[in-house]
């Protein structure tokens, strides 16, 4: 049975496609966006997350760790990553959930069973399932197997993707997908590489090819002042999207916020927000006007 590595399931989701949805978050992403709201999604491995504020210093995790990787210090629990195998024994015994494991292996059958619990909401609202991440196409075989089964059950399927994947992979998944939520971060490839770790030529090429198939696509643009909210980048983005073949995509503008900083801390990583600013109302209005000027439907959120 095909299996995948996920880190969360969001039920009653209303911003990841039409209707009420179940959004399945898969681990692993080839991008390292500086502003990533789900830093636990980047690694393709199970990770340990620790919240010092929840820790009561009971020492249970220290005693439970089979590799003796955990120790209680004045700074809370410290994990020696050279010893830690991510077995999860520490998280399993933690009485306050100060320690949690991000990532679990699931089978297609398990996911279908979970999804079926939400069917009444799908049927009443026109909803369905969205796979997100991370980059879900990093686990394309799992997504295809899952979506084959959901297709047989007439459940609507959406994919939230960066587009940074082999074209063949994208097209194979497209055969099983009713909607793509396609991220478009910025048009200049060097700037894209600076802020995400990868160039964007493949992303733009894949978006053009996907559009040629007649796929239904919503473009998602994270709007970050200091990164991609300048008038020049938005003008180029709007022109590129307006020039895509087929039905013109809707555009969802997703304003940046820094609420993810606590996640980095729980992963034992630092979050550097240098150069990242939340766009104000004036910037958001100007961006909407730029898209509307070329005949594109753009909204804030979604």
C-alpha positions in Angstrom: 0.0 0.0 0.0 1.4 3.4 -1.0 2.3 5.6 2.0 3.2 9.2 2.5 4.6 11.5 5.2 2.3 14.1 6.5 2.5 16.7 9.3 -1.1 17.9 9.6 -4.7 17.6 8.5 -6.8 20.7 8.7 -10.5 20.0 8.7 -13.2 22.5 7.9 -10.8 24.5 5.7 -12.4 27.2 3.7 -9.5 28.9 2.0 -7.9 26.0 0.1 -10.4 25.6 -2.7 -14.2 25.6 -3.0 -16.5 24.7 -0.1 -15.5 23.1 3.2 -12.4 21.0 2.7 -9.9 18.7 4.4 -6.4 19.9 3.7 -3.6 17.4 4.0 -0.2 18.8 4.6 2.7 16.7 3.3 6.3 17.1 4.4 9.2 18.0 2.1 9.8 21.0 0.0 12.5 21.9 -2.5 12.1 25.6 -1.7 13.3 27.4 1.4 11.2 30.6 1.3 12.5 33.0 3.9 8.9 33.8 5.0 7.7 30.2 5.1 4.7 29.9 7.4 5.1 26.1 7.8 8.9 25.6 8.4 8.1 22.1 9.7 7.1 21.3 6.1 10.5 21.9 4.5 12.3 18.8 5.8 11.2 15.5 4.2 11.9 13.8 7.6 10.1 13.5 10.9 11.1 16.3 13.2 10.9 17.0 16.9 9.3 20.3 18.1 9.7 21.6 21.6 7.7 24.3 23.3 9.6 25.5 26.4 6.6 27.4 27.7 4.6 24.2 28.1 7.4 22.2 29.7 7.0 21.5 33.4 10.4 19.9 33.8 9.1 16.5 34.8 12.0 14.7 33.3 9.8 12.0 31.8 11.2 12.5 28.3 14.8 12.3 29.5 14.0 9.0 31.1 12.1 7.7 28.1 14.6 8.4 25.4 16.3 5.2 24.4 19.2 7.0 22.8 19.9 9.3 25.9 19.5 12.3 23.5 17.4 14.4 25.9 18.7 16.3 28.9 17.0 18.8 31.3 18.8 22.1 31.6 18.1 25.6 32.9 17.0 26.4 29.4 14.5 23.5 29.3 14.9 20.2 27.4 17.9 20.1 25.1 18.1 17.4 22.4 21.4 16.2 21.0 20.5 15.9 17.4 23.5 13.7 16.7 21.9 11.0 18.9 18.2 11.6 18.3 16.5 9.1 15.9 13.1 10.9 16.0 11.5 7.8 17.4 8.9 9.9 19.2 9.2 8.2 22.6 9.7 11.6 24.3 6.6 13.1 22.6 4.5 10.1 23.5 5.2 10.4 27.2 5.1 14.2 27.5 2.1 15.1 29.7 1.8 18.7 28.5 2.6 18.2 24.8 5.6 20.4 25.2 7.4 17.9 22.9 5.7 16.9 19.7 6.7 15.1 16.6 6.1 16.8 13.2 5.5 14.1 10.7 3.8 10.7 10.6 3.7 8.0 7.9 0.2 7.3 6.6 -1.3 4.9 4.0 -3.8 5.8 1.3 -6.3 3.6 3.1 -5.8 5.6 6.3 -6.2 8.9 4.6 -9.3 7.8 2.7 -10.9 6.7 6.0 -10.1 10.1 7.5 -11.5 12.0 4.5 -14.7 9.9 4.5 -15.5 11.3 8.0 -15.9 14.7 6.4 -18.0 13.7 3.4 -21.2 15.2 4.7 -19.5 18.6 4.7 -18.1 18.1 1.2 -21.5 17.1 -0.1 -23.3 20.0 1.5 -20.8 22.7 0.6 -19.3 21.5 -2.7 -16.0 20.9 -0.9 -13.4 18.2 -1.1 -9.7 17.5 -0.4 -6.7 19.6 -0.9 -3.1 18.4 -0.7 -0.6 21.0 0.4 2.7 21.2 2.1 5.6 21.7 1.8 5.4 20.7 -1.8 3.0 17.8 -2.2 4.4 16.8 -5.6 7.6 15.7 -3.8 5.4 12.8 -2.9 3.6 12.5 -6.3 3.2 8.7 -6.2 1.3 9.0 -2.9 -0.8 11.9 -4.1 -1.7 10.0 -7.3 -2.7 6.8 -5.4 -4.7 8.8 -3.0 -6.4 10.9 -5.7 -7.2 7.8 -7.8 -9.2 6.5 -4.8 -10.9 9.8 -4.0 -11.8 10.1 -7.7 -13.5 6.8 -7.6 -15.5 8.2 -4.6 -16.4 11.4 -6.5 -14.6 13.6 -4.1 -13.3 17.0 -5.4 -9.5 17.1 -5.5 -7.2 20.2 -5.4 -3.4 20.6 -5.3 -1.6 23.5 -3.7 1.8 23.6 -5.4 4.9 25.7 -5.9 5.1 24.3 -9.4 8.8 23.5 -8.9 8.8 19.9 -10.1 9.3 17.9 -13.3 6.8 18.7 -15.9 6.0 15.0 -16.3 5.1 14.8 -12.6 2.9 17.8 -12.8 1.0 16.5 -15.8 0.5 13.1 -14.2 -1.0 14.6 -11.1 -3.1 16.9 -13.3 -4.9 13.9 -14.6 -6.3 13.3 -11.1 -6.9 17.0 -10.1 -9.9 19.3 -10.5 -8.2 22.4 -9.2 -4.6 23.8 -8.9 -3.7 26.4 -6.3 -0.5 27.6 -8.0 2.1 29.7 -6.1 3.7 32.6 -8.1 6.1 34.4 -5.8 8.0 36.8 -8.2 9.0 37.1 -11.8 12.7 37.8 -11.7 14.6 34.5 -11.4 17.6 35.9 -9.5 15.3 37.5 -6.9 13.3 34.3 -6.7 16.5 32.4 -6.0 17.6 34.9 -3.3 14.4 34.6 -1.4 13.3 30.9 -2.0 16.6 29.1 -2.7 15.6 28.1 -6.3 15.3 29.9 -9.7 11.8 30.2 -11.2 12.2 29.2 -14.9 10.8 25.7 -14.3 7.9 27.2 -12.2 6.9 29.6 -15.0 7.3 26.9 -17.7 5.1 24.5 -15.8 2.4 27.1 -15.3 2.3 27.8 -19.0 2.1 24.1 -19.9 -0.5 23.4 -17.2 -2.6 26.2 -18.6 -2.4 24.7 -22.1 -4.1 21.5 -20.8 -7.2 23.5 -19.8 -6.7 22.8 -16.1 -8.6 25.1 -13.6 -6.0 27.2 -11.8 -6.1 29.7 -9.0 -2.8 31.8 -8.7 -1.7 32.5 -5.2 0.8 35.3 -4.6 2.3 35.8 -1.1 2.5 39.6 -0.9 5.6 40.8 1.0 6.7 44.4 1.2 10.4 44.5 0.6 10.4 41.3 -1.4 7.8 41.2 -4.2 5.1 43.9 -3.6 6.8 46.5 -5.7 4.9 47.9 -8.7 7.4 46.5 -11.2 7.1 42.9 -10.1 3.3 43.1 -9.8 3.1 44.6 -13.3 5.2 41.7 -14.7 3.2 39.1 -12.8 -0.1 40.5 -14.0 1.1 40.6 -17.6 2.4 37.0 -17.4 -0.8 35.6 -15.9 -3.1 37.6 -18.3 -1.1 36.1 -21.2 -1.6 32.5 -20.1 -3.6 30.3 -22.6 -7.1 29.2 -21.7 -9.4 30.6 -19.1 -7.9 33.4 -17.1 -7.0 32.2 -13.5 -8.3 33.9 -10.4 -5.6 35.6 -8.4 -5.5 35.3 -4.6 -3.3 37.9 -2.8 -2.0 36.5 0.5 -0.5 39.3 2.6 2.6 38.4 4.7 2.5 38.2 8.5 5.1 36.9 10.9 3.0 34.7 13.2 5.1 31.7 12.2 8.1 32.8 14.3 7.1 30.5 17.2 7.3 27.5 15.0 10.9 28.2 14.1 11.7 28.5 17.8 10.0 25.1 18.6 12.1 23.5 15.8 15.3 25.0 17.4 15.8 27.3 14.5 16.0 31.1 14.2 13.6 33.1 12.1 15.3 36.1 10.4 12.6 38.6 9.3 15.1 41.1 8.0 13.7 42.7 4.8 10.2 41.3 5.3 7.4 43.7 5.9 3.6 43.3 6.1 2.0 45.3 3.2 -0.3 48.1 4.3 -3.7 49.0 2.9 -2.3 51.3 0.3 0.0 48.6 -1.1 -2.8 46.0 -1.2 -5.1 48.4 -3.1 -2.5 49.3 -5.6 -1.8 45.6 -6.2 -5.4 44.8 -6.8 -5.8 47.7 -9.2 -2.8 46.5 -11.2 -4.3 43.0 -11.7 -7.8 44.4 -12.4 -6.3 46.8 -15.0 -5.4 43.7 -17.2 -8.7 42.1 -16.7 -7.8 39.6 -14.0 -10.1 38.9 -11.0 -7.9 39.4 -7.9 -8.9 39.3 -4.2 -7.2 39.6 -0.9 -7.1 36.2 0.8 -8.4 32.8 -0.3 
